[in-house]
C-alpha cells in the first residue's frame, strides 16, 4: 500500500524559516523513504509547498501536483517562481482544476488533494482562518479518519506527529 502525503503550508517564508522547513522536511522524507511507494501531493503554492515539492524530487520521491488554474504562479516571488519552473516539468502528474482563478477552483483543488492522500504534513501556525494553511479541512476532514498528521509550526519552530 502506498503512503500518499499531502504537504500544505505557509506561502510567505523568510530565509531563516525556509532553512528550518527544509531541515524538518528532510527528516520527514528520511522517515518516509523507509516505506515503500511514497508519493507527495502538493498544491504547489509558493513558500513551503514548492520548497517541499522540490526537495521531494531531489531525493527521488514522486510528486503529484494540483494547481487551481493555468497561470497560478503569476504572483510568486522570483525565488519561488524559479523553483516552480524547475519543479513543474519533473512532476509525476499535474492536475489543473480550471482555466481561470476563482474561489471555487481553490476549494476543488483542496478537496482533490485531501481525497488523494493518506496523511498530511501541515506547516501551520495555528491561526484558525478558513483559507490557506488552516486548510479548511485540516481540523475537519482529517479528524477521526485515522490519518497520520505531521504538524509543523514555523513560528515556534516546533513539530509533532499524531494520528487523528
VENNORQUI-V714156 format. One record per backbone hydrogen bond with DSSP energy under -1.0 kcal/mol. CO is the residue of the C=O (numbers start at 1). NH is the residue of the N-H. E is the energy in kcal/mol with one decimal. If there is no record, write none. Layout:
co={CO & CO}
nh={NH & NH}
e={E & E}
//
This chain:
co={3 & 4 & 4 & 5 & 6 & 8 & 10 & 14 & 15 & 16 & 17 & 18 & 19 & 20 & 21 & 22 & 23 & 24 & 25 & 26 & 27 & 28 & 29 & 31 & 32 & 37 & 39 & 40 & 41 & 42 & 45 & 47 & 48 & 49 & 50 & 51 & 52 & 53 & 54 & 55 & 56 & 57 & 62 & 63 & 63 & 64 & 65 & 67 & 69 & 71 & 73 & 77 & 78 & 79 & 80 & 81 & 82 & 83 & 84 & 87 & 88 & 93 & 95 & 102 & 103 & 104 & 105 & 106 & 107 & 108 & 109 & 110 & 111 & 112 & 113 & 119 & 120 & 121 & 122 & 122 & 127 & 131 & 132 & 134 & 135 & 137 & 142 & 147 & 148 & 149 & 150 & 151 & 152 & 153 & 153 & 158 & 160 & 162 & 164}
nh={39 & 118 & 119 & 41 & 121 & 123 & 48 & 18 & 19 & 20 & 21 & 22 & 23 & 24 & 25 & 26 & 27 & 28 & 29 & 30 & 31 & 32 & 33 & 34 & 35 & 3 & 5 & 64 & 7 & 66 & 50 & 51 & 52 & 53 & 54 & 55 & 56 & 57 & 58 & 59 & 61 & 60 & 40 & 92 & 93 & 42 & 95 & 97 & 72 & 74 & 76 & 81 & 82 & 83 & 84 & 85 & 86 & 87 & 88 & 90 & 91 & 65 & 67 & 106 & 107 & 108 & 109 & 110 & 111 & 112 & 113 & 114 & 115 & 116 & 117 & 6 & 150 & 8 & 124 & 152 & 129 & 134 & 135 & 138 & 137 & 142 & 145 & 164 & 120 & 162 & 122 & 160 & 124 & 157 & 158 & 153 & 151 & 149 & 144}
e={-2.6 & -3.5 & -1.8 & -3.1 & -3.2 & -2.8 & -2.7 & -3.0 & -2.1 & -1.6 & -2.9 & -2.8 & -2.0 & -2.7 & -2.8 & -1.9 & -1.7 & -2.1 & -2.9 & -2.3 & -1.9 & -2.9 & -2.6 & -1.1 & -2.3 & -2.2 & -2.7 & -3.2 & -2.4 & -2.1 & -1.7 & -2.0 & -2.8 & -2.2 & -2.2 & -2.0 & -2.5 & -2.2 & -2.1 & -1.5 & -2.9 & -1.3 & -2.6 & -2.6 & -1.0 & -2.0 & -2.5 & -2.5 & -1.3 & -1.7 & -1.9 & -2.7 & -2.3 & -1.6 & -2.8 & -2.4 & -1.6 & -2.6 & -2.5 & -1.8 & -1.3 & -2.8 & -2.5 & -1.4 & -2.1 & -2.6 & -1.9 & -2.4 & -2.4 & -2.5 & -2.6 & -2.5 & -2.4 & -1.6 & -1.2 & -2.9 & -3.3 & -2.2 & -1.0 & -2.9 & -1.7 & -1.3 & -1.4 & -1.0 & -7.9 & -1.6 & -1.8 & -2.3 & -2.2 & -2.5 & -2.8 & -2.4 & -2.1 & -1.8 & -1.2 & -3.0 & -2.8 & -3.7 & -2.7}
//
